[in-house]
Amino acid sequence: MKFIKWDTVENIEAYTITKKLGDMSYNNKNKELVLNNRKQLAKILNTDLDHMIAPHQIHSTNFREVSLKDGGSGMYCKDDAIIDTDALYTKDADLFLLSFHADCTPILLYSPETNIIAAIHSGWLGTTKQIISKVTKHLIEKEHCNPSTILAYIGPCICQNCLEVMDNVIDLVKEMDFDATPFYKKTDETHYLLDNKGLNKQMLLNLGLLENNITVSPYCTVENDDLFYSYRKHKDSGRNITIIKRKAD
């Protein structure tokens, strides 16, 4: 399986790309291989690298609006990527936004009334910093997106049974602005299992998104490592990508 499709409305094209298509991250020392893999992906998607954007992610809450004029950023090399950014959104059609992840949680959003799409990267650190809340709240308050019609996709990532953390992480979870206790389980005196998908879904629900409009992938990057790169399991440089574009009218 090379693609896992988000089955949503007709004018949205969105997938998680599995490792069957090869590594897409310039963390790999073989830059030529990565570039060729990206070109192959663009060809399969009937587009080109100039209609795709790859940010440089740092587990922050930084996000940025982009447009077609930014197309190609971060696609041919790492040096011209939009730096220190973990979420992108756009109003433009025919522009793929990429989110890289190996166990972290990719999240896609689409607002039908405003035609805005977003791609967000949220590992446990981004989740405790509430990046999904900050991006979605901005879209609601500044871009006039209606939360009750926003569609969301929470993509393949590490599941709760595989995401073991310690008090340093749970202390951050406890500082989030809602009761997060349903999303972690204590397994011994120093270890917990954390539900990163559940935390992100709850933040979307807290902002007014509807349960029926949120799709949560059942895949775990650790358990399904035949399909996905998993840093926690293999400590390699490989990254999966989850992508979205809005088709032109």
C-alpha positions as CSV (number, residue, x, y, z in Angstrom):
1,M,0.0,0.0,0.0
2,K,1.6,3.3,-1.2
3,F,-1.2,5.7,-0.3
4,I,-3.8,5.9,2.5
5,K,-6.5,8.2,1.3
6,W,-8.6,10.5,3.4
7,D,-12.0,9.7,2.0
8,T,-13.7,13.1,2.3
9,V,-15.4,15.6,0.0
10,E,-14.8,15.5,-3.7
11,N,-12.8,18.7,-4.1
12,I,-10.1,17.6,-1.5
13,E,-7.3,15.4,-2.4
14,A,-5.5,14.1,0.7
15,Y,-3.3,11.1,1.6
16,T,-0.7,9.7,3.9
17,I,2.2,8.4,1.8
18,T,3.7,5.2,3.2
19,K,7.3,4.1,3.0
20,K,6.5,1.9,0.0
21,L,7.3,5.0,-2.0
22,G,10.6,5.6,-0.3
23,D,11.9,8.2,2.1
24,M,10.8,11.7,1.4
25,S,12.8,13.5,4.1
26,Y,16.1,15.4,3.6
27,N,17.2,14.0,7.0
28,N,18.4,11.2,4.7
29,K,22.0,11.7,3.7
30,N,21.2,10.6,0.1
31,K,19.6,13.9,-1.0
32,E,19.4,12.8,-4.7
33,L,17.4,9.7,-3.7
34,V,15.0,11.8,-1.7
35,L,14.6,14.3,-4.5
36,N,13.9,11.5,-7.0
37,N,11.3,10.0,-4.5
38,R,9.6,13.4,-4.3
39,K,9.5,13.7,-8.1
40,Q,8.0,10.2,-8.4
41,L,5.4,11.2,-5.9
42,A,4.5,14.4,-7.8
43,K,4.2,12.4,-11.0
44,I,1.8,9.9,-9.4
45,L,-0.2,12.9,-8.1
46,N,-0.3,14.5,-11.6
47,T,1.5,17.6,-10.3
48,D,5.0,18.9,-9.9
49,L,7.3,20.0,-7.1
50,D,6.5,23.7,-7.8
51,H,2.9,22.9,-6.6
52,M,4.0,21.4,-3.3
53,I,5.4,23.0,-0.1
54,A,7.5,21.3,2.6
55,P,8.1,23.2,5.8
56,H,11.1,22.8,8.2
57,Q,9.4,21.5,11.4
58,I,10.8,22.0,14.9
59,H,7.9,20.8,17.2
60,S,6.7,24.4,17.7
61,T,3.4,26.2,17.5
62,N,4.5,28.3,14.6
63,F,2.2,28.4,11.6
64,R,2.1,30.3,8.4
65,E,-0.3,31.1,5.5
66,V,1.2,30.2,2.1
67,S,0.1,30.6,-1.5
68,L,1.0,29.4,-4.9
69,K,3.9,31.8,-5.1
70,D,5.5,29.8,-2.3
71,G,5.2,26.6,-4.3
72,G,8.4,24.5,-4.4
73,S,9.6,25.8,-1.0
74,G,11.5,23.0,0.7
75,M,10.9,20.6,-2.1
76,Y,14.1,20.6,-4.0
77,C,16.4,21.1,-1.0
78,K,16.1,21.8,2.7
79,D,17.8,25.2,2.5
80,D,14.8,27.1,1.0
81,A,12.1,25.5,3.2
82,I,9.8,27.7,5.3
83,I,11.8,27.6,8.5
84,D,10.7,26.8,12.1
85,T,7.1,26.1,11.0
86,D,4.9,23.2,12.1
87,A,1.7,24.1,10.3
88,L,0.8,25.6,6.9
89,Y,-2.6,26.8,5.6
90,T,-3.7,28.2,2.2
91,K,-6.6,29.6,0.4
92,D,-5.2,28.6,-3.0
93,A,-6.2,25.6,-5.0
94,D,-3.8,23.1,-6.7
95,L,-1.2,23.5,-3.9
96,F,-0.2,20.4,-1.9
97,L,0.8,21.1,1.8
98,L,3.1,18.5,3.3
99,S,3.4,17.4,6.9
100,F,6.3,15.1,7.8
101,H,6.0,12.6,10.6
102,A,7.5,9.5,12.1
103,D,5.3,8.7,15.1
104,C,4.2,12.3,15.5
105,T,0.6,13.1,14.6
106,P,-0.3,14.7,11.2
107,I,-3.6,16.6,11.1
108,L,-5.4,18.0,8.1
109,L,-8.2,20.6,8.1
110,Y,-10.6,21.8,5.4
111,S,-13.1,24.7,5.8
112,P,-15.7,24.4,3.0
113,E,-17.0,28.0,3.2
114,T,-13.6,29.7,3.1
115,N,-11.9,27.0,0.9
116,I,-9.0,27.0,3.4
117,I,-6.9,23.8,3.9
118,A,-4.3,23.2,6.6
119,A,-1.6,20.7,7.3
120,I,-0.3,20.4,10.9
121,H,2.5,18.5,12.6
122,S,1.8,17.6,16.3
123,G,4.1,15.2,18.2
124,W,3.7,15.0,21.9
125,L,5.5,18.2,22.4
126,G,3.4,20.1,19.8
127,T,0.3,18.6,21.3
128,T,1.2,19.7,24.9
129,K,1.8,23.2,23.4
130,Q,-1.6,22.9,21.8
131,I,-0.6,23.7,18.2
132,I,-3.9,22.3,16.8
133,S,-5.9,24.6,19.1
134,K,-3.8,27.6,18.1
135,V,-4.1,27.0,14.4
136,T,-7.8,26.1,14.4
137,K,-8.6,29.1,16.7
138,H,-6.8,31.4,14.3
139,L,-8.8,30.0,11.3
140,I,-12.0,30.4,13.2
141,E,-11.4,33.9,14.6
142,K,-9.2,35.5,11.9
143,E,-10.2,33.6,8.7
144,H,-13.9,33.3,9.6
145,C,-14.0,29.5,9.3
146,N,-17.1,27.9,10.7
147,P,-16.0,25.2,13.3
148,S,-19.2,23.2,12.8
149,T,-18.4,22.6,9.1
150,I,-14.6,22.2,9.4
151,L,-13.5,18.7,8.3
152,A,-10.5,17.2,10.1
153,Y,-8.3,14.2,9.5
154,I,-6.0,12.8,12.3
155,G,-3.5,10.6,10.4
156,P,-1.4,7.6,11.2
157,C,0.9,8.0,14.2
158,I,2.0,6.2,17.3
159,C,-0.9,4.7,19.2
160,Q,-1.5,5.0,22.9
161,N,-0.4,1.4,23.6
162,C,3.0,2.3,22.1
163,L,3.5,5.8,23.3
164,E,5.2,5.3,26.7
165,V,6.2,8.6,28.4
166,M,7.4,9.7,31.9
167,D,6.5,12.4,34.3
168,N,8.3,15.1,32.4
169,V,5.7,14.7,29.6
170,I,2.7,14.1,31.8
171,D,3.5,17.3,33.7
172,L,3.1,19.2,30.4
173,V,-0.1,17.4,29.6
174,K,-1.5,18.4,33.0
175,E,-0.8,22.1,32.1
176,M,-3.1,22.0,29.0
177,D,-6.2,24.1,29.2
178,F,-8.7,21.3,29.6
179,D,-8.9,18.1,31.6
180,A,-6.5,15.7,29.9
181,T,-6.6,12.9,32.4
182,P,-8.8,10.6,30.2
183,F,-5.9,10.5,27.7
184,Y,-3.1,9.0,29.7
185,K,-2.8,5.8,31.8
186,K,-0.3,5.1,34.5
187,T,1.5,1.8,34.1
188,D,4.0,1.9,37.0
189,E,5.5,4.5,39.3
190,T,7.3,6.4,36.5
191,H,5.6,5.4,33.2
192,Y,2.4,6.3,31.4
193,L,0.8,5.5,28.1
194,L,-0.3,8.7,26.2
195,D,-3.1,9.0,23.7
196,N,-1.8,11.7,21.3
197,K,-4.6,11.2,18.8
198,G,-7.2,11.5,21.5
199,L,-5.7,14.7,22.8
200,N,-5.7,16.4,19.4
201,K,-9.3,15.2,18.7
202,Q,-10.5,16.6,22.0
203,M,-8.9,20.0,21.2
204,L,-10.8,20.1,18.0
205,L,-14.1,19.2,19.7
206,N,-13.4,21.9,22.3
207,L,-13.3,24.5,19.5
208,G,-16.7,23.4,18.1
209,L,-15.8,20.8,15.5
210,L,-18.3,18.1,15.2
211,E,-17.6,14.4,16.0
212,N,-18.9,13.3,12.7
213,N,-16.5,15.7,10.9
214,I,-13.4,14.3,12.4
215,T,-11.7,11.2,10.9
216,V,-9.2,9.4,13.0
217,S,-6.8,6.9,11.3
218,P,-6.7,3.5,12.9
219,Y,-3.0,3.0,11.9
220,C,-0.1,3.0,14.3
221,T,3.3,3.8,12.9
222,V,5.0,1.4,15.4
223,E,2.6,-1.5,15.0
224,N,2.4,-1.1,11.3
225,D,6.1,-0.5,10.6
226,D,5.8,-2.5,7.3
227,L,4.0,0.6,6.1
228,F,5.4,3.5,8.1
229,Y,8.7,4.8,9.3
230,S,8.9,4.8,13.1
231,Y,11.6,6.7,14.8
232,R,10.7,5.3,18.2
233,K,11.0,1.7,17.0
234,H,13.9,2.0,14.5
235,K,15.7,5.3,15.3
236,D,16.1,5.9,11.5
237,S,15.9,9.1,9.5
238,G,12.9,8.1,7.5
239,R,9.7,10.2,7.5
240,N,6.2,9.6,6.3
241,I,4.3,12.4,4.8
242,T,0.6,13.4,5.0
243,I,-0.5,15.8,2.3
244,I,-3.6,17.8,1.2
245,K,-4.7,20.0,-1.6
246,R,-7.9,21.6,-2.8
247,K,-8.8,21.0,-6.4
248,A,-9.5,23.9,-8.6
249,D,-13.2,24.6,-9.3
